[in-house]
Amino acid sequence: MQYRCPKCQSPKIMPVAQAGQTTPRPVVPKSLVMLIPAVFVLLLLVLISIAMWIFGDGAGTTLQSITVAVFVLCVIAGFLFYRDLPDFKISMQAFMQSQKKWKCRECAHEWEV
Ligand SMILES: [Zn+2]
């Protein structure tokens, strides 16, 4: 099983959905579902804080508390995801192996495993 295009060696490949076959989805851990939006919210809050420091008298205490709370949430979610990572990897590998048809996004080459 290779995760590269046999034609151009690009790693940018995607599975092609097969008709009449339900594609199994990898089990995405809840910690990852929590981590991604938490990181985005944290980035947004940090940007707002920076903007407030530049254009105003600095971030308000409410904003600072929210930023700290979201940061703590990110750390917890990150830690939980770190623990879920081995299971997630196995689930992803099983998903990759169950895919028979692949398509390259680089050169549009299609092939079957
Ligand atoms: Zn290719």
Boltz pocket constraint, residues with backbone or C-beta under 6 A from the ligand:
constraints:
  - pocket:
      binder: B
      contacts: [[A, 5], [A, 6], [A, 7], [A, 8], [A, 9], [A, 10], [A, 104], [A, 105], [A, 106], [A, 107], [A, 108], [A, 109]]
      max_distance: 6.0
